[in-house]
Amino acid sequence: MLVDATAIPAQLRGVGRYLDNLLPALVAAGADVVALAQARDRQHFAELGIDCLPGVSVPAGRLGRLAWEQYGLPGVAARAGADLLHSPHYTSPLRWTGPLAVTVHDATFFSNPEWHTRAKGPFFRAATRLAARRADVCIVPAQATADELHSRLGLDPDRVQVAHLGVDTGLFRPPDDAARARARAAAGLEPDEEFVAFLGTLEPRKNVPALIRGWVAACATLQAGRRPPALVLAGGAGWDRELEAAVAAVPAGLRLLRPGYLPLADLPGLLGAAAVVAYPSLGEGFGLPVLEAMACGAAVLTTRRLALPEVGGEAVAYAEPTDDSIADALGWLLSDPQLREQLGQAGLARAARFSWAACAEAHLRGYEHALRRSRQEGRR
């Protein structure tokens, strides 16, 4: 099986985190996996125990890579004797006629195009339509995404494989004092400062301006004399046009910190040390930060939009994605340490149900379906 890992961005997120965890789990399950990777990523995959196809040169830049995917990848896969090609990020080569699996991470390009840039939305809508038409199996991270693809594109449920993502509990686990201290320092927090944490790209769907306004309102309701918790917005800069206005309106005396990307090793300390991890997204294809925060023993606040309830179940607190609802929920959680402790314990138990081994097994079922369908249609 050949996995096209050339779409991984330089900063490890999204598809990069997905493949970093999935590919070793596939190998551990006995799958014969070879990755196609850009030169900068080959050593990284070697350290993960993943073989990379040698002698493959992929052009730099997004347009160059996409052109290579269409015109170079099919020949490379054929010469390598690949019995199946897995394209893990929406797009796939039109000239490949063998068994094909494509991962579709969410369907919000159709349901909520306003969450995406003008260039990105039309491109990924076209890529998803092609995947729905050509792929032998579409792999999705949640049933909510499968339902959206069926309702919006008419994709036959028999051609969809749900594979819930997993969590690396060797990394994401309740942190010790040293890990908490390192994460606090990396985020710019004082040693004992209480804080609310958000982790994710600062893009419109994450609903961060509403979180900021809700946090400000919640701080105003806290017991007199209590120092208001800081708000830490960790993650990459996005294109949310409301964000800067919301930041500028934060009253003096409240601390809002934007440390940007934090090293992966610091994330458990940040999530586990937070009084509340708030992720009031308008909708996700899965919501990995929610799962990782639960695995760190955090009290999590999120919404019931799209796949988020599949992840959080009854182990997290929910709010509507509005300023007032977020404010009420945050105020409630910040004033009740016992409830936060209960949610943290419930989150640990629920997170244990999500493993990369189970995710890999679901992928293998999808690959088997793709191979069967290809044989039935007389393709190789």
C-alpha positions as CSV (number, residue, x, y, z in Angstrom):
1,M,0.0,0.0,0.0
2,L,1.3,3.4,-1.0
3,V,0.4,6.5,1.1
4,D,0.9,9.9,-0.5
5,A,2.3,12.0,2.4
6,T,3.5,14.8,0.2
7,A,0.7,17.2,1.3
8,I,2.1,17.5,4.9
9,P,2.7,21.2,5.7
10,A,6.1,22.3,7.1
11,Q,4.4,23.1,10.4
12,L,3.1,19.7,11.7
13,R,-0.7,20.0,12.0
14,G,-3.8,18.6,10.5
15,V,-2.9,15.9,7.9
16,G,0.7,15.8,9.4
17,R,-0.6,14.8,12.9
18,Y,-3.0,12.3,11.3
19,L,-0.3,10.5,9.3
20,D,2.3,10.7,12.1
21,N,0.0,8.6,14.3
22,L,-1.8,6.5,11.7
23,L,1.1,5.1,9.7
24,P,3.0,3.6,12.7
25,A,-0.3,2.1,13.9
26,L,-0.9,0.6,10.4
27,V,2.6,-1.0,10.5
28,A,2.0,-2.3,14.0
29,A,-1.2,-3.9,12.7
30,G,0.8,-5.8,10.1
31,A,0.1,-3.6,7.0
32,D,2.8,-3.3,4.3
33,V,3.0,0.5,4.2
34,V,5.3,2.7,2.0
35,A,5.1,6.5,2.2
36,L,5.7,9.0,-0.5
37,A,7.2,12.0,1.2
38,Q,8.9,15.3,0.5
39,A,12.7,15.4,1.0
40,R,12.3,17.4,4.2
41,D,10.1,14.8,5.8
42,R,11.9,11.5,4.9
43,Q,14.1,11.4,8.0
44,H,11.1,12.2,10.1
45,F,9.2,9.2,8.7
46,A,12.3,7.0,9.1
47,E,12.4,7.9,12.8
48,L,8.8,6.7,13.0
49,G,9.7,3.4,11.4
50,I,8.0,4.2,8.1
51,D,9.7,3.2,4.8
52,C,9.7,6.0,2.2
53,L,9.9,5.3,-1.6
54,P,13.4,6.3,-2.6
55,G,14.4,8.5,-5.6
56,V,11.1,10.5,-5.8
57,S,11.5,14.2,-6.2
58,V,8.4,16.3,-5.5
59,P,8.4,20.0,-6.6
60,A,8.3,22.6,-3.8
61,G,5.3,24.8,-3.3
62,R,1.6,23.9,-3.3
63,L,0.9,24.3,-7.0
64,G,4.0,22.3,-7.9
65,R,3.0,19.5,-5.6
66,L,-0.5,19.4,-6.9
67,A,0.8,19.3,-10.5
68,W,3.1,16.4,-9.5
69,E,0.2,14.6,-7.8
70,Q,-1.7,14.6,-11.1
71,Y,1.1,13.9,-13.6
72,G,3.9,12.3,-11.6
73,L,2.3,10.3,-8.8
74,P,0.3,7.8,-11.0
75,G,3.5,6.7,-12.7
76,V,5.5,6.5,-9.5
77,A,2.7,4.4,-7.9
78,A,2.5,2.0,-10.9
79,R,6.3,1.5,-11.1
80,A,6.3,0.8,-7.3
81,G,3.7,-1.9,-7.9
82,A,1.3,-0.3,-5.4
83,D,-1.8,-2.5,-4.9
84,L,-3.6,0.5,-3.4
85,L,-3.1,4.2,-3.2
86,H,-4.2,6.2,-0.2
87,S,-4.6,9.9,-0.7
88,P,-5.0,11.3,2.9
89,H,-6.1,14.9,2.2
90,Y,-9.0,15.2,-0.2
91,T,-7.1,15.3,-3.5
92,S,-6.1,12.4,-5.6
93,P,-4.6,11.8,-9.1
94,L,-7.2,11.5,-11.9
95,R,-4.9,9.2,-13.9
96,W,-4.6,6.5,-11.2
97,T,-7.0,3.7,-12.1
98,G,-6.0,1.2,-9.4
99,P,-7.7,0.8,-6.0
100,L,-8.0,4.2,-4.3
101,A,-8.8,5.4,-0.8
102,V,-9.2,9.1,-0.1
103,T,-9.5,10.7,3.3
104,V,-12.2,13.5,3.5
105,H,-11.6,15.2,6.8
106,D,-14.9,17.2,6.9
107,A,-17.7,18.4,4.6
108,T,-17.8,22.0,5.8
109,F,-16.6,23.3,2.4
110,F,-20.2,22.5,1.4
111,S,-22.2,23.2,4.6
112,N,-20.4,26.3,5.7
113,P,-18.3,27.8,2.8
114,E,-18.0,31.1,4.8
115,W,-15.5,29.4,7.1
116,H,-13.0,29.0,4.4
117,T,-11.0,31.4,2.1
118,R,-12.3,32.1,-1.3
119,A,-9.5,30.2,-2.9
120,K,-9.6,27.2,-0.6
121,G,-13.4,26.6,-0.6
122,P,-14.0,26.0,-4.4
123,F,-10.8,23.9,-4.6
124,F,-11.7,21.5,-1.8
125,R,-15.3,21.3,-2.9
126,A,-14.1,20.1,-6.3
127,A,-11.6,17.7,-4.7
128,T,-14.3,16.2,-2.5
129,R,-16.7,15.8,-5.4
130,L,-14.0,13.9,-7.3
131,A,-13.2,11.8,-4.3
132,A,-16.9,10.9,-3.9
133,R,-17.1,10.0,-7.5
134,R,-13.8,8.2,-8.1
135,A,-12.6,6.7,-4.8
136,D,-13.3,3.1,-4.0
137,V,-13.6,4.2,-0.4
138,C,-13.8,7.6,1.3
139,I,-12.4,7.5,4.8
140,V,-13.9,10.0,7.3
141,P,-13.1,10.7,10.9
142,A,-16.7,10.8,12.2
143,Q,-20.2,9.6,11.4
144,A,-21.2,13.3,11.2
145,T,-19.0,13.7,8.2
146,A,-20.3,10.5,6.6
147,D,-23.8,11.8,7.0
148,E,-22.9,15.1,5.5
149,L,-21.3,13.5,2.4
150,H,-24.4,11.3,2.0
151,S,-26.9,14.2,2.3
152,R,-24.9,16.8,0.2
153,L,-23.2,14.6,-2.4
154,G,-25.4,11.5,-2.4
155,L,-22.3,9.3,-1.5
156,D,-23.4,5.7,-1.0
157,P,-22.8,4.8,2.7
158,D,-21.3,1.5,1.5
159,R,-18.4,3.5,0.1
160,V,-17.6,5.4,3.3
161,Q,-15.5,4.1,6.2
162,V,-15.7,5.9,9.5
163,A,-12.4,5.9,11.3
164,H,-12.4,7.9,14.5
165,L,-9.1,9.4,15.2
166,G,-7.1,8.3,18.2
167,V,-5.0,9.9,20.9
168,D,-1.4,9.1,21.9
169,T,-1.8,8.5,25.6
170,G,2.0,8.1,25.9
171,L,2.2,11.9,25.1
172,F,-1.3,13.2,26.0
173,R,-1.8,12.3,29.6
174,P,-2.2,14.2,32.9
175,P,1.0,16.2,33.2
176,D,3.4,16.3,36.1
177,D,4.4,19.5,37.8
178,A,7.5,19.9,35.6
179,A,5.5,19.6,32.4
180,R,3.0,22.1,33.7
181,A,5.7,24.5,34.6
182,R,7.4,24.2,31.1
183,A,4.1,24.8,29.4
184,R,3.2,27.8,31.6
185,A,6.6,29.4,30.8
186,A,6.2,28.7,27.0
187,A,2.8,30.3,27.0
188,G,3.9,33.4,29.0
189,L,2.0,32.5,32.2
190,E,3.0,33.2,35.7
191,P,3.9,30.1,37.8
192,D,0.5,29.8,39.6
193,E,-1.7,31.8,37.3
194,E,-5.1,30.3,36.6
195,F,-6.1,30.2,33.0
196,V,-8.5,29.1,30.3
197,A,-6.8,27.5,27.3
198,F,-7.8,27.3,23.6
199,L,-5.7,25.2,21.2
200,G,-6.2,25.5,17.4
201,T,-5.8,27.6,14.3
202,L,-7.4,31.1,14.8
203,E,-9.8,30.7,11.9
204,P,-13.5,31.6,11.7
205,R,-15.0,28.2,12.5
206,K,-13.1,28.1,15.8
207,N,-15.3,30.9,17.0
208,V,-12.5,32.5,19.0
209,P,-14.0,36.1,19.1
210,A,-17.1,34.7,20.8
211,L,-14.8,32.9,23.3
212,I,-12.9,36.1,24.0
213,R,-16.1,38.0,24.7
214,G,-17.6,35.1,26.7
215,W,-14.4,34.9,28.8
216,V,-14.5,38.7,29.5
217,A,-18.2,38.4,30.6
218,A,-17.5,35.3,32.8
219,C,-14.6,37.1,34.5
220,A,-17.0,39.9,35.5
221,T,-19.1,37.4,37.4
222,L,-16.4,35.8,39.5
223,Q,-16.3,36.2,43.3
224,A,-15.0,39.6,44.5
225,G,-11.3,39.5,45.2
226,R,-10.5,36.6,42.9
227,R,-7.9,37.2,40.3
228,P,-9.5,36.7,36.9
229,P,-8.0,33.7,34.9
230,A,-5.9,34.5,31.9
231,L,-7.0,33.4,28.4
232,V,-4.3,31.5,26.4
233,L,-4.9,31.3,22.6
234,A,-2.4,28.7,21.4
235,G,-2.1,27.9,17.7
236,G,-1.4,29.3,14.4
237,A,-2.6,32.6,13.0
238,G,-5.6,32.2,10.7
239,W,-7.8,34.6,8.8
240,D,-10.5,35.5,11.3
241,R,-11.4,39.1,10.6
242,E,-13.2,39.6,13.9
243,L,-10.4,38.4,16.0
244,E,-8.3,41.6,16.4
245,A,-11.4,43.7,17.3
246,A,-12.3,41.2,20.0
247,V,-8.7,41.3,21.3
248,A,-8.7,45.1,21.3
249,A,-11.9,45.2,23.3
250,V,-10.5,43.2,26.2
251,P,-10.6,45.4,29.4
252,A,-7.5,46.4,31.2
253,G,-6.7,44.1,34.0
254,L,-7.5,40.9,32.0
255,R,-4.6,38.9,30.5
256,L,-5.0,37.5,27.0
257,L,-1.9,35.6,25.8
258,R,-1.2,34.5,22.2
259,P,1.9,32.3,22.2
260,G,1.4,31.0,18.7
261,Y,2.5,27.4,18.0
262,L,3.8,25.6,21.0
263,P,6.0,22.5,20.7
264,L,4.1,19.3,20.7
265,A,5.8,18.2,23.9
266,D,4.4,21.3,25.7
267,L,0.8,20.7,24.8
268,P,-0.1,18.2,27.5
269,G,1.3,20.6,30.1
270,L,-0.8,23.4,28.8
271,L,-4.0,21.4,28.4
272,G,-3.6,19.6,31.8
273,A,-2.8,22.7,33.7
274,A,-5.7,24.8,32.4
275,A,-8.7,25.4,34.7
276,V,-10.9,24.9,31.5
277,V,-10.0,24.0,28.0
278,A,-12.5,25.9,25.8
279,Y,-13.1,24.8,22.2
280,P,-16.4,26.6,21.2
281,S,-16.1,25.6,17.5
282,L,-18.9,26.1,15.1
283,G,-18.3,22.7,13.7
284,E,-15.5,20.1,13.2
285,G,-14.9,17.0,11.2
286,F,-13.6,15.5,14.4
287,G,-12.1,17.8,17.0
288,L,-8.8,16.3,18.0
289,P,-7.9,19.1,20.5
290,V,-11.0,18.1,22.5
291,L,-9.9,14.5,22.7
292,E,-6.3,15.4,23.6
293,A,-7.5,17.7,26.3
294,M,-9.7,15.0,27.7
295,A,-6.7,12.6,27.7
296,C,-4.8,15.2,29.8
297,G,-7.5,15.2,32.5
298,A,-8.8,18.7,31.5
299,A,-12.3,20.0,32.1
300,V,-13.4,20.7,28.5
301,L,-16.1,23.1,27.2
302,T,-17.2,22.7,23.6
303,T,-20.3,22.8,21.5
304,R,-22.7,20.2,20.1
305,R,-21.9,21.1,16.5
306,L,-21.2,18.4,13.9
307,A,-18.7,15.7,15.2
308,L,-17.8,17.3,18.5
309,P,-20.5,15.3,20.5
310,E,-19.1,12.1,19.0
311,V,-15.8,12.9,20.7
312,G,-16.9,14.5,23.9
313,G,-20.0,12.4,24.7
314,E,-21.2,13.1,28.3
315,A,-17.6,13.7,29.5
316,V,-17.5,17.4,28.6
317,A,-19.5,20.5,29.2
318,Y,-21.4,22.1,26.3
319,A,-22.4,25.6,25.3
320,E,-24.1,27.2,22.4
321,P,-21.5,29.0,20.2
322,T,-22.8,32.4,21.3
323,D,-21.1,35.0,23.6
324,D,-23.8,34.7,26.3
325,S,-23.8,30.9,26.4
326,I,-20.1,30.6,26.5
327,A,-20.0,33.2,29.3
328,D,-22.6,31.3,31.3
329,A,-20.8,28.0,30.9
330,L,-17.3,29.4,31.6
331,G,-18.6,31.2,34.7
332,W,-20.3,28.0,35.9
333,L,-17.1,25.9,35.4
334,L,-14.7,28.4,36.9
335,S,-16.9,28.7,40.0
336,D,-17.1,24.9,40.6
337,P,-13.8,23.1,41.1
338,Q,-15.6,19.8,42.0
339,L,-17.4,19.8,38.7
340,R,-14.1,20.5,36.9
341,E,-12.5,17.5,38.7
342,Q,-15.5,15.3,37.7
343,L,-15.3,16.3,34.1
344,G,-11.5,15.7,34.1
345,Q,-12.0,12.2,35.4
346,A,-14.8,11.5,33.0
347,G,-12.7,12.8,30.1
348,L,-9.9,10.5,30.9
349,A,-12.2,7.5,30.9
350,R,-13.8,8.5,27.6
351,A,-10.5,9.4,25.9
352,A,-9.3,5.8,26.6
353,R,-11.9,4.6,24.1
354,F,-10.1,6.3,21.2
355,S,-6.9,4.7,20.0
356,W,-4.8,5.0,16.9
357,A,-4.8,1.2,16.8
358,A,-8.5,1.2,16.5
359,C,-8.2,4.0,13.9
360,A,-5.7,1.8,11.9
361,E,-8.1,-1.2,12.0
362,A,-10.9,0.9,10.6
363,H,-8.6,2.1,7.8
364,L,-7.6,-1.5,7.0
365,R,-11.3,-2.4,6.7
366,G,-11.6,0.5,4.3
367,Y,-8.7,-0.6,2.2
368,E,-10.1,-4.1,2.0
369,H,-13.4,-2.7,0.7
370,A,-11.5,-0.7,-1.9
371,L,-9.6,-3.7,-3.1
372,R,-12.8,-5.8,-3.3
373,R,-14.6,-3.0,-5.3
374,S,-11.7,-2.7,-7.7
375,R,-11.6,-6.5,-8.3
376,Q,-15.4,-6.5,-8.9
377,E,-15.0,-3.8,-11.5
378,G,-12.2,-5.6,-13.3
379,R,-9.5,-3.1,-12.3
380,R,-6.3,-4.4,-10.9
